[in-house]
Amino acid sequence: MGNPIKATKAKWAERKEKRRQEKEKLEAEREHNAVVKKIKQQPSESCPCEESPCARCRLLYFLRSNLKDRFQPPEPDVKHPARAVRQQITHWVKDPKSAIPKMKILCLHDYNEDSLNLERHISGLISCLDDGHEFKFVDGPIELNDDRGTHYSWFETSSPADILNAHEVLERIIAEDGLFDGVLGFGQGAALATSFILQRQIERKPPLFDFAIMCSSIIAPSCDDNFAPEFYPAMWLKYGVDIQKQVKEHRRIMAYLAEPSPDLPAVADVKQTQDSEALHLGGASTQNAQQDPTAQIVKELTAALIAGDSEISQQIYDMQPDDFVMNAETMPRMFHPSLTRERIHTPTVQTWGSNDTFRTHAKLVKQLFDSSGVTLVVNHDAEHNFMMQDHYFYDLIEDVQKVMKLALLQKFCIHKPLKYFEGTEHQHIPGERLIWQRDTQGTRV
């Protein structure tokens, strides 16, 4: 028979150890809850990242406050609170199903269109985003009347004065309706948005849009009558007649146009050539055009003006009003990637159709945006519209969501390129095969 005293002592020791373990577990739970509460609460001077307060904590609080029960990241790592904050933000970024806080988006229609038509065209985009975003549709200031009825334009000609008036219209809209998170432009509206964003960046003014969606953009004109002074007056005065002749010859012809050169040196870095024959638009050889960037710029701008049925092409065709391209004050000064070193840093989705007559315009505009990882390109199979196949459309939706998230990251001073989103799964219709590939910059080609 065993010793009853020893048995009693062993039982008391077992109970004591159990109480100690329960106490440690309770203290660990209290510590865990305190850390989780600290991660979830509004940033203060004692935020988990031990800064005052850090950008990630501000963004995490913003997401929790605006998304509430729609924000469901994995349980935080209480042993490393700073790491937990980063993990939860990364989960929100890379999860294609994660919700996005409500955003306000300004929508700009095409030439000779109106806000109702644009709203109808992008209704699928709006319904698929489906996060309560506010889309503001506005009509341009120029009224146009034809057989289809009354429609609108954002500028009458592409002269610097008319473009400046269009910029002022955008500023008034923003002043009246409040700041917007993003801008969506189609055709002429995309060109106006590009011109507006780039001009503010050139003038070192704060950006008014955190992200952009550019659809089938035409070439973007500048509002600065002194833009590229070493190029534009001479270009129009010397080649204006030749350009008009080519526009007339190729009017309404659907011709395949050469790809624009992606890495042309800036004109400011190149001495003007002494060979005037090499610059002649009609007689320049391919070799001379490749060696001389000025001739190449003229060639690419002419190719863009020939393409499609844009308003500026029609004005050049008619040389109306009053030979405006021959007047130094009214001649268009179009943004070309080789005429400015400035590149737009706003997170952007660029999209155009492989059958779009304005695709040459859109490809030139795309080169005005930063290629280091803030621009995604979706090249779909449609014309100058949104009638694309489903898998292209779902890619567009996914990329729009990515730039929205990237805009929030940059807004809270967490600068990440779009390659930060690599590894996310693409959602598309089962059985459909994606025919694009992704390059190292995160763009689709």
N, C-alpha and C positions, 0 to 999 in steps of 0.2 A: 504494500500500500504506500502510495506516495506521500510526500510531506505536504500537508495542507497549507503551511505557512508559505512555502516556496510557490505553490500554485497560486495563492492569493497575490503574492508580489508580482508574479509574471502577468496575472490578469490586469493589475493596476498599471504595470508598465505598458502593456498593450493599449489600454485605454488612453494613457497619457500620450503615447506616440500617435494615436488616432486623432486626439484633440489637437496636437501640434500640427499634424498634416492638414486638418480642416482649417486651422487658423492660417496656415501658410497659403492654402488654396483661396481662402476668403480675401486675404491681403493681396494675392495675385490678381483676383477678379476686380478688386477695388482699383488697383493700379492700372489694369487693362482698361476698365471703364473710364478712368480719369484720362488716360492717353487718348482713347477713342473720342471722348468728349472734346478734348483739346484739339484733335485733328478736325473734328466736325464744326467746332465753334468759330465765331468770327475771329479773324486774325488780330492779334494784339502784340504787345511788346514781347510777350513770351510765347511766340508761336513755335510749333514743333521743330521748325528748321533753325530756330535760335537766331533769327534775324528780326528786323523790326518794321513791319512784317515782310516776309519774302513774297515774291511774285507768285510762286506756286500755291502758297496758302491762300492768297487773295483769289486766285482763279478757282481753287477748290471750294472756297466758301461761296463764290459767285455761282458755281454749278449747283451746289447743294441748295442754295437759296432759290434759284430760278427753276430748277428741275424737280426738286423735292423728291417724291416717291419714284420719279422716272430715272433718277440717278442711283444706280445700284452697282457700285464697284465691289470688288472682293474685300473680304475683311482685312483691315490694316495690320501691318506688322508692328506690334506695340513695342518690340525690342528696339526698333529703329524708326522712330516717328518721322524723321525727314525722308527716309526711304519710302515709308508708307504713303506719304503725300505724293511723291513722284510716281509710285506704282499706280495709285488711283487715277491720277491724271493720264498716265500712259494707257491705262485700260480704257478710259473714256475716249481717247484719241483713236486707238486702234480697233475698237469694237465697232463694226459697221452698223450695228443695231442701236448704238447708244444715241440718246436724244440730244438735241441741240437747243440751247436757250432761244427764246423768241427773238427774231431779228427783223429789222425794218429795211426793206429793199426798194430802191428807186428804179423804176422800169421805163426805159426810153425806146420809143418805137422807131421804125424805119422811115425813110423818105416817102412821102405821099401815102402815109398810113395814119392810123390813130391809135389811141390807147385801148379802145375796145377790141380792135383786131389783134393787137399784141397780147392782150389778156386771153383772148380765145386761143391764140397759137401756143401759148405756154401754159395752158390750163393743166396739161398732163404733168408738167414739171412742178407746178404748185401743189397738185393733189398728191404727188409722190413724196415731196418733202414733208408735208403734213405734220409740221411741228408748231402750228399756230403762227407762222411767220407772217408779217404784214407786208404786202406788196402794194406799192403806191404807183399807180399808172397816171401819167400826165400827157397832155397833148403839146406838141411843139407850137411856137408862137406864130409861124408863117402858115396862113390858110391857103389851101390849094383846092381848086374846083375843076372837075372833069366829068366824064360820063358816069363814073362810079359814085359821084357825089362829092361831099366836102371832106377833105383829109388835110394833113398837116405836115410841116417840115420844120426841122430845127434851125436851118439857116438857108437863106435864099441863094447865095453864092458861097464859094469857099474862100472868099477874100478875108484877110485878117480882121477887118472891121466887123464883118458878119459873124465870124467865129467868136470874136470877143463878145458880141451881143448875145450869142447863144450861151457862152460861159456865164454871163451875167444873169441870164434866165435861170440857169441851174442854181446859181447862188441865191436868187430870190426864192426859188422853190425850197431850198434847204432852210433859208431863214424863216419861211412861213410854216413849214411842216416839221421843223426840228431836224436834228442830225439823223442821217441814215447809216446803217451798218454796212450796207453794200449797194452796188449798182448793177443792174442788168441792162445791157444795150443790144439792140438788134439792128444790123445794117448801119444806117446813118446814126442811129442812137449809140451804137457801139463806138463809132468813130468819134462822136462828140465826147463820150465818156473817156476814151483814151486820150484825146486832146486835152480835156479838162484836168485829168489826173497828172499827165506828164507836164503840163504847163505849171501847175502848182508845185510840182517837184523841182522843176528848173528854177522857179522863183524862190525855192526853199520855204514854201508855206506849208503849214501842217496839213496832212491828208484829211479829206472829208469822207472818205470811204475806206473801210477796213478790208474789203474784198470786192472782186469784180467778176462778172460773167459776161464775156464778149462773144456774141453770136453773129457769125457771117459779117464781120466788120468790113466796111469800105475803108479806103485809105484815110488816115487821120490828118486834118489840116491844122496849122498853127494859127493862133490869134496874134502872134508877134510879127509885125511888119518888118522887123529887123532880123528875123530868123534866117540863118545860113546866108548872110549877105554876100559871101564869096561865091555863092552858087546861083541863087534864084533870079535876081534881075537878069543876069547874063543868059541863064538857061532859057527863060521864057522869050526874051528878046531875040535870041539866036535861033532857038529851035521851035518857037511857038507855031510858026507856019507849017513846019514839017510835022509837028505833033498833030495839028488840026487835020492835015492831009491824011495821016495814018488813021486817025479816029474816023474820018469820013470813009476811008477805004475799008476799014474793018468793022464798020458800024453793024451791029446785030449779027456778027459772025461768031459762032461758038468755036473759037480756035484754042487748041491746047497751048498754054503759055509756059515758057521756061521757068524753072524754079528760081526764086531769088537767092542771091549769094548770102550765106549765113554769116560770114566773117569778113565783110568788107572793111577796110581801114577807114577811119574818119577822114573826111575831106580836109579838116583842119590840120591833119598830120601829113598831107600829101601836097607837094608843090604842084602848081598849075602847069599842065603840059604846054609845051611850045608848039606842038604839032596840031594845028587847027583842023587838019583833015581827019586826024584820028578821032576828034570830038564830033565830027559831023554825023548827025543821027542817021542819015540815009546811007552814008558811005563807010561807016566804021566797020572794020573787019572784026571777026570774033576775037582774034588774038589781041588786037589793039584795045577792044572793049574790056578784055580781061586784064590787060596791063594798066589801063587808065581807069581809076575808080569813078571819075566824073562821067565818062562815057557810059559806064555800067549803070550808074544811078539814073541817067537820062533814059537809058534803055528800059530799066525796070519800071520807072514811073510811067513811061509811055505804054508799056505792056499792061500796066494796071488800068490806065485810062482807056485803053482800047477795050478791055474786058467788060462784058456786061452792058448794062444800060443805066449807068449811074447819072445822077443829076449834073455832076461836074463834067462828065463826058458830053452830055447834051449841050451844056453851056459852051464848051470848047467847040463842039460841032457847029453851033450857030454863031459863035463868037459874040454872044450876048450875055449881059448887057454891055454895050459900048466897048467891045474889044477888051474886056476886063483883064485878060491875061497879059496884055501888052502894056498895061498901066502899072507902074512900080508900086502905086498905093493899093491897087485892088487885086493884083495878081496873086493866085493861091500860093501859099508856102507850105507844102505838104511835108509832114514828118517822114523822113526816110532814116532807117537805122544807121546809115553811113554819114548822115548830116548832123548827128548829135551823139555825144558820149553818154548822155543820160539814159538810164534804163529804169523802167517802172518796177518798184519793189512790192507793189500791192499784190497779195495772193490772188491769182486769177485762173479762171477756166476759159480757154479759147476753144471755140468750136466752129467748124465750117463743113460744108458738104463737098465731096469729091466731084460732084456734078454742078457745084455752084459757080456761076459765071464770075463771081466776085472773089473766088478763092485766092487769086493773085494778090488782091488787096489785103485779104485776111492774113496771108503769109508774111507780107511786109509789116503789117501791124504787129503780128506776133513777135517779130524781132525787136520791137521797141520795149519788150518786157524782159525782166531779168531772167536769164537762163540758168541761174545757179540753183534753182530748186523751188521757185515760188509760182511757176506757171505749169498748168496741165493742159494738154491738147487732146481733144477728141475729134478725129477726122471721120465723119460719118458718111453715109452713102446717099444723102438727100441733095436737093438743090438749095435754093435760097429760102429755106423754110425749116420747119421742125418735123417734117414727115420722114423720119429716119426709122430704120428697123429697130426692133425692141432691144436687142442686146447693146446697140449703140446708145439707146436712150437710157438704159439702166447704168451704163458706164458714166454717162453725163450726170445722172443723179448722184452717183457715188462720188464723182469728182467735185461736184458742187458742195456736197457735205464735207469733203476734205478741206476745201479752201475756207469754208465757214469755221471749221475747227482751228485751222491754222491761223485765221484772222483773230480768233480769241486768244490763242497762244501768244501771238505777237502783240496783241492789245495789252496783255498783262506782262509784257517784256520777257517772254520766254521765246527767244528766236530759234525756230526750228525750220529747216527746209522741208519740202514735201517728201523727201526720201525718208523722213521720220515716220511716214505712214506705211513704208514698205512692210510686207508681210501680211497685210490685211487681205481677206478673201474677197473676190469680186462676185457679186450677186447678179446672176443673169438667168435667163430662161433655160431650164434643163434641155440638153440636146443641141443648144446653139453653140457654135464654135467661135470664139473670139479671134479675130484675124489681125489684131494689132499686137505689137511688142512694146515693151517698156525699155527705154534707154537709161543711162546712168543718171540723168537729171530728173528722172521720174516723169518725163513727158511721154506721150503716146505718139507713135509714128506709124 
